[in-house]
Amino acid sequence: MPAFRRLGLLSLTLALAACGDSGDARESDSTTTAGPTTTPITTDASDPTTEGSSGSESESETGTSTASGTEPTSVTTDVTDPSTSETTESTESTATDPVTTEPGTETDPTTDTDATTTGEPIDECKVVDDMNAVGECEEEAPPDSFEPEIQWSWTGPNGDIYSIVTPLVANLTDDDENGEIDLCDVPDVLVVASPQKGQPGQQGHIYVLDGETGAVHFQIPQAVDHTVTPAIGDIDGDLIPEIVTTVVGGGLVAFEHDGTVKWQKPANWDPYSAAIALADLDNDGDVEIIGGNLVADHNGDVLWQAPVVAGNWSATAAADLDGDGDLEVVLGNAAYHHDGSVYYTAPGIAAGYPEIADLDNDGLPEVIVNNQNGITLLQHNGVVIYQDKRPTGDPVGFTTWLRPSTIHDFDGDMFPEFAVSSANNYTVYEPADATIVWKATVSDQSGIAAGTAFDFLGDGTAEAMYADENYMFIFDDNGQVLLQIQRTSGTLSEYPVVADIDNDGSAEIVVVSNQLAGPASPTVQVIRDIEDRWIQARRIWNQHTYHVTNVREDGTIPQFEPPSWEALNTYRTNAQIEGGGVCMPVIE
C-alpha cells in the first residue's frame, strides 16, 4: 500500500481514555517575570552571535526563568530583518474550564467516504475515541508565518545547568485547579539537569516547568542518572501520568505526577543505556518498562533480560514487527517477542539505535539501525537490506555514526525519508539505498544526538531541526538554514522536540543546552512564532522513541498500539492538531 494517503480520520482502535483526579502538585517558591512584549529573533546572517534584548530575570532555588522579551539570545535567520523588527504584545495562554462542542459530522474511520454521524458533545479536555478526534490537515498558516522568537528560557539552580538528555512534555499539574489533570491544563516541560558533565553514574535532578512561562512547578529531590532520558506515562491505570527513569547504580525508579517516589527497584541496568521506553507489549492493559536489554513490569520488577547487549547509548524501541498484534522489543541487532523469546538476531551488525517505519511501501515495517559503522537497513524479520553505509564520507567511529534517525517526509514527495547526523553533516536520505537528498554542515564530534521535523506552516513541506555543539538549526526542505539559535552542548542523547507546550493552539520548539562545548547557554530554551501562527502540534512528547501512536495526548499508554507506519509513517516527529484532534501530515 502507499506509504502515505489522505484520510479524514485516523482509526487507531484505542479504548476511550479519560483523565483522573490529581494529587497536589508542589508549589514552586520561585517567581517568574513575564514581559508584556515579545522580542523577535534577531536576524543577521553575517553574525551568528548577535544578541537580543535584555530584560528581567527571576532567580530562586528552582532556577532562573526568563520570559519572552527578556532573554539575551544569539541567533541568525534569513526571515526577519532586525532593522524593521517591532515588538508586539505577547500572547498569553491561560487554562480554561472544560469546553464542549455541539454534535457534528465526522468522517467514518472505517471507510474512505464521508459519513454523517451524530454523537455526544465532545469534551475538549479529554482524549476521546482514539488518540483524539482526528481531522484532515488542510489548514495552513499564512505563508509569512516563520518569525521565530524566544518565548522563555530557564537556567537550572545550584549548579544544575547541564542538561544532556531529551526534554519531555506532558500534563503533570492541575493548573486550572478543577480537581483533575487534563488537556485543559497547561502542559509541563520535564528536564533533567545536573552540575555534572555527562558521564554515566553521575547524578542529576528532574525539574518540571510550566510550559507557558518556564516557572518551576517542582524539583524532584531524589537524584537520578542525568544521562538517561526518562519516560512519562500512566503505568498504574489511574489515568494520571507517572515518570520513570533510573538512579545511579542501575536501579529503576518511578515518581508520581507530583514528584513523590512511587517505587524504586534494583535492576541490572546498563549504565550506558540512553533512555526508558513505555509500552504495553502483550496487550494485557498493563504497561511494561523497557530500558536497554531489560523489560520490567509496571511495578519495576524485572520480567526478562535479553542476553544481547543493547549497545552504548542506545534507545530500545517497541513495535509489532511480525504482525501478530503484540509488540516486539527491538534492540537493532536483535528483536525479542513480548515474552523474551527471540524473534530475530543479526550477529553481524553492531548494536545501535533502532527506528521503525515502512520505508519501501510494502505495508510492512523496516528497521533502521545506526551504529558506529554507519547506517544499516533491515527487513522486519532481521534480513539485511543494506549494511554499514556511510554516504557522507565520514569515517567509522563510535560517536561519528552512532546517532538516532528521524523519519518523516522531508522533501514533500509524499514518501518518507530518514535524517541522521554524522560528525560533520546533518543529512536526509532516501531509504531505498541511502542516497543523499540533501545535507547541511554541522559540527558534532561528540555525537549521539538526534533531530526532528515538523510542518510549522501546514503547507505540506516539513522543516527539519537539529542541535549540534554550537547551534540549533532549522532547515527547509532543501537543507537551507532558516534559523540558527545559539546553544552549546556536548551532545549526548538530547534532541529538540516540538509540541504545543502552552496550550495556545500553536507549536513550540523545546531545546536543552549545557556548557560542555562552549560558552554558557540557558539550560532550556523555548522557541515560538512571534504571533503564534504555527500549526498546532500535539501537547505531549513522552519518551525518546516517541512516534505519536505509542502514547495518547493525556499520557495514557495504548493497550493495543496502532502501527505507526500504517498511518503517519514517521518516527521522532510530532503530529499536527487541528480542531482539537490529532491529524496526520498532508498526505495522498
Stockholm file with secondary structure:
# STOCKHOLM 1.0

chainA/1-588         MPAFRRLGLLSLTLALAACGDSGDARESDSTTTAGPTTTPITTDASDPTTEGSSGSESESETGTSTASGTEPTSVTTDVTDPSTSETTESTESTATDPVTTEPGTETDPTTDTDATTTGEPIDECKVVDDMNAVGECEEEAPPDSFEPEIQWSWTGPNGDIYSIVTPLVANLTDDDENGEIDLCDVPDVLVVASPQKGQPGQQGHIYVLDGETGAVHFQIPQAVDHTVTPAIGDIDGDLIPEIVTTVVGGGLVAFEHDGTVKWQKPANWDPYSAAIALADLDNDGDVEIIGGNLVADHNGDVLWQAPVVAGNWSATAAADLDGDGDLEVVLGNAAYHHDGSVYYTAPGIAAGYPEIADLDNDGLPEVIVNNQNGITLLQHNGVVIYQDKRPTGDPVGFTTWLRPSTIHDFDGDMFPEFAVSSANNYTVYEPADATIVWKATVSDQSGIAAGTAFDFLGDGTAEAMYADENYMFIFDDNGQVLLQIQRTSGTLSEYPVVADIDNDGSAEIVVVSNQLAGPASPTVQVIRDIEDRWIQARRIWNQHTYHVTNVREDGTIPQFEPPSWEALNTYRTNAQIEGGGVCMPVIE
#=GR chainA/1-588 SS CCSCCCCSSCCCCCCCCCCCBCCCCCCCSCCCBCCSEECBCCCCTTCTTCBCCCCCCBCSTTCEEEETTCSCCBEEESSCCTTTCCCEECCCCCCCCCCEECCCCEECTTSSSEECCCCCCEETTSCCSSSSCCCCCCCCCCTTCCCEEEEEEEECSTTCCBCCBCCEEECCSCTTCSSBCCTTSCCEEEEEEBSSCSCTTCEEEEEEEETTTCCEEEECCSCEETTSBCEEEBCSSSSSCEEEEECTTSCEEEECTTSCEEEEECCCCCTTCCBCEEECTTSSSCCEEEETTEEECTTSCEEEECSSCCCTTCCCEEECSSSSSSCEEECSSEEECTTSCEEEECTTSCCCEEEEECCSSSSSCEEEEEETTEEEEEETTSCEEEEEECTTCCCCCHHHHCCCCEEECCSSSSSCEEEEECSSEEEEEETTTTEEEEEEECCCSSCCCCEEEECTTCSSCCEEEEECSSEEEEECTTSCEEEEEECCCCCSBCCCEEECSSSSSSCEEEEECCSSSSSCCCSEEEEEETTCCSCEECSCBCSTTCCSTTSCTTSBCCSSCCCGGGTTCCBSCCCEEETTEEECCSCC
#=GC SS_cons         CCSCCCCSSCCCCCCCCCCCBCCCCCCCSCCCBCCSEECBCCCCTTCTTCBCCCCCCBCSTTCEEEETTCSCCBEEESSCCTTTCCCEECCCCCCCCCCEECCCCEECTTSSSEECCCCCCEETTSCCSSSSCCCCCCCCCCTTCCCEEEEEEEECSTTCCBCCBCCEEECCSCTTCSSBCCTTSCCEEEEEEBSSCSCTTCEEEEEEEETTTCCEEEECCSCEETTSBCEEEBCSSSSSCEEEEECTTSCEEEECTTSCEEEEECCCCCTTCCBCEEECTTSSSCCEEEETTEEECTTSCEEEECSSCCCTTCCCEEECSSSSSSCEEECSSEEECTTSCEEEECTTSCCCEEEEECCSSSSSCEEEEEETTEEEEEETTSCEEEEEECTTCCCCCHHHHCCCCEEECCSSSSSCEEEEECSSEEEEEETTTTEEEEEEECCCSSCCCCEEEECTTCSSCCEEEEECSSEEEEECTTSCEEEEEECCCCCSBCCCEEECSSSSSSCEEEEECCSSSSSCCCSEEEEEETTCCSCEECSCBCSTTCCSTTSCTTSBCCSSCCCGGGTTCCBSCCCEEETTEEECCSCC
//
